[in-house]
């Protein structure tokens, strides 16, 4: 691996945000999953959770949509909602779902600088009642059009770039957040070793 490649990968690792994640619940279209992966990589998310208890397993993600983003992410797959949320609770202070309800708050009211997991639901039925009941709250993306929903990959991109804005203004991208074993594991998985080791 060239020094230039190592420098580029180190720069990416230094911007990763382990306190922000996305959870996809029963998202059916592999191209939507891949598009979300690409956005996750773009804003520095390392860990992504896929909760799938309705869709046939081992569906291939759309390589064209993800531009191989899956290679650079740590994908955690679950078939049980309780197990998924138990894992999330170990690392994230709040879990929010995208859900149009009377108690939903605007995306812009969320504090996305704290450790947070954002749940996006199935293309047709949205986030399930089970997941809504386990989450800390619901949010909506402000819209003024007739159609009150966005494609899941678009909704995720809008949400993650609001998180990016908040975290960038708070200086989160100026400090290295990945540490210890997780960092070394990623360096190994990505195929390079720190020159100081």
C-alpha positions in Angstrom: 0.0 0.0 0.0 1.4 3.4 -1.0 2.1 6.1 1.6 -0.5 8.3 -0.1 -3.2 5.6 0.3 -2.2 5.1 4.0 -2.5 8.8 4.6 -5.9 8.9 2.9 -7.2 6.0 5.0 -5.8 7.5 8.2 -7.6 10.8 7.4 -10.9 8.9 7.0 -10.4 7.0 10.2 -9.6 10.2 12.1 -13.0 11.7 11.0 -15.1 8.6 12.0 -17.9 9.3 14.4 -18.5 6.2 16.6 -21.2 8.0 18.5 -23.6 8.2 15.5 -25.3 5.3 13.8 -28.1 4.3 11.5 -30.5 1.4 12.0 -32.5 0.0 9.1 -35.6 -1.9 10.0 -36.8 -4.4 7.4 -35.7 -2.2 4.5 -36.5 -4.2 1.4 -34.7 -2.6 -1.6 -31.0 -3.5 -1.6 -30.4 -0.2 -3.6 -31.9 1.8 -0.7 -29.6 -0.1 1.8 -26.6 0.6 -0.4 -27.4 4.3 -0.8 -27.7 4.6 3.0 -24.3 2.9 3.3 -22.8 5.4 1.0 -24.2 8.4 3.0 -23.0 6.8 6.2 -19.5 6.6 4.9 -19.7 10.2 3.6 -20.6 11.7 7.0 -18.1 9.5 9.0 -20.4 6.8 10.4 -18.5 3.5 11.0 -21.1 1.2 12.5 -24.4 0.6 10.8 -27.2 -1.7 12.1 -29.5 -3.8 9.8 -32.5 -5.3 11.6 -34.3 -7.8 9.4 -36.9 -10.1 10.6 -39.3 -10.1 7.6 -37.1 -10.0 4.5 -35.3 -13.1 3.1 -31.7 -13.0 4.4 -28.5 -12.6 2.3 -30.1 -10.2 -0.2 -27.3 -8.5 -2.1 -26.8 -4.8 -1.7 -26.6 -2.8 -4.9 -22.9 -2.3 -5.6 -23.5 0.6 -7.9 -25.5 2.5 -5.3 -23.0 2.0 -2.5 -19.8 2.4 -4.6 -18.5 -0.4 -2.4 -19.2 1.6 0.8 -20.0 -1.6 2.6 -16.3 -2.5 2.5 -15.5 0.4 4.7 -18.4 0.1 7.2 -18.9 -2.2 10.2 -22.3 -3.8 9.5 -24.1 -5.3 12.4 -27.0 -7.6 11.3 -29.8 -8.7 13.7 -33.0 -10.7 13.3 -34.3 -9.9 16.8 -35.4 -6.4 17.7 -34.6 -6.9 21.4 -31.1 -8.0 20.8 -30.5 -5.2 18.3 -31.7 -2.6 20.9 -29.6 -4.2 23.7 -26.5 -3.7 21.5 -27.5 -0.1 20.6 -28.1 0.8 24.3 -24.5 -0.1 25.1 -23.1 2.6 22.8 -25.8 5.2 22.2 -27.5 7.5 24.7 -30.6 8.1 22.6 -32.5 6.1 19.9 -34.9 8.0 17.6 -37.2 6.8 14.9 -38.5 8.5 11.8 -42.2 8.4 12.4 -45.1 10.8 11.7 -47.0 11.0 15.0 -48.5 13.6 17.2 -45.5 13.5 19.5 -42.9 13.7 16.8 -40.4 16.6 16.9 -38.7 18.3 14.0 -35.3 16.8 13.0 -33.8 20.2 13.7 -34.9 20.0 17.4 -32.8 16.9 18.0 -29.5 17.1 19.7 -27.4 15.0 17.3 -24.1 15.9 19.0 -24.8 13.3 21.7 -24.4 9.5 21.1 -27.5 8.8 19.0 -28.9 6.0 16.8 -31.4 6.9 14.1 -33.9 4.3 13.0 -35.4 4.2 9.5 -38.2 1.8 8.6 -39.5 -0.3 5.8 -40.3 1.5 2.5 -44.0 0.7 2.7 -44.9 0.4 6.4 -42.3 2.6 8.0 -40.9 1.9 11.5 -42.9 -0.8 13.4 -44.9 -0.2 16.5 -42.5 -2.5 18.4 -39.5 -0.4 17.5 -41.3 2.9 18.2 -42.2 1.6 21.7 -38.6 0.8 22.4 -37.2 4.1 21.1 -36.7 7.4 23.1 -38.7 9.5 20.6 -39.8 10.1 17.1 -38.8 12.8 14.6 -40.0 14.1 11.3 -38.2 15.9 8.5 -39.9 19.3 7.9 -41.8 19.4 4.6 -44.3 21.7 2.9 -45.3 19.6 0.0 -48.4 17.5 -0.6 -46.6 14.2 -0.2 -45.4 14.0 3.4 -42.8 11.3 2.9 -39.4 10.9 1.3 -37.7 7.9 -0.1 -35.8 6.2 2.8 -32.4 6.8 1.3 -33.2 10.5 0.8 -34.7 10.8 4.3 -31.6 9.2 5.7 -29.3 11.5 3.8 -31.2 14.7 4.9 -31.0 13.5 8.5 -27.4 12.5 8.5 -26.3 15.8 6.9 -28.2 17.6 9.7 -26.2 15.5 12.1 -23.0 16.4 10.2 -23.8 20.1 10.4 -24.4 19.9 14.2 -21.3 17.8 14.9 -19.1 19.8 12.6 -20.2 23.1 14.3 -19.4 21.4 17.7 -15.9 20.5 16.5 -16.5 16.7 16.5 -14.6 16.2 13.3 -11.5 18.0 14.7 -10.9 15.3 17.2 -10.0 11.6 16.7 -12.8 9.5 18.2 -11.9 6.0 17.2 -9.5 4.5 19.8 -7.9 1.3 21.0 -9.0 -2.1 19.7 -11.7 -0.8 17.4 -9.2 1.5 15.6 -6.5 -1.2 15.3 -9.1 -3.7 14.0 -10.2 -1.3 11.3 -6.6 -0.7 10.3 -6.0 -4.4 10.0 -9.3 -4.9 8.1 -8.5 -2.0 5.8 -5.1 -3.5 5.0 -2.6 -1.1 6.5 -0.4 -0.8 9.6 0.4 2.5 11.4 4.0 3.5 10.6 4.7 4.1 14.3 3.9 0.5 15.2 
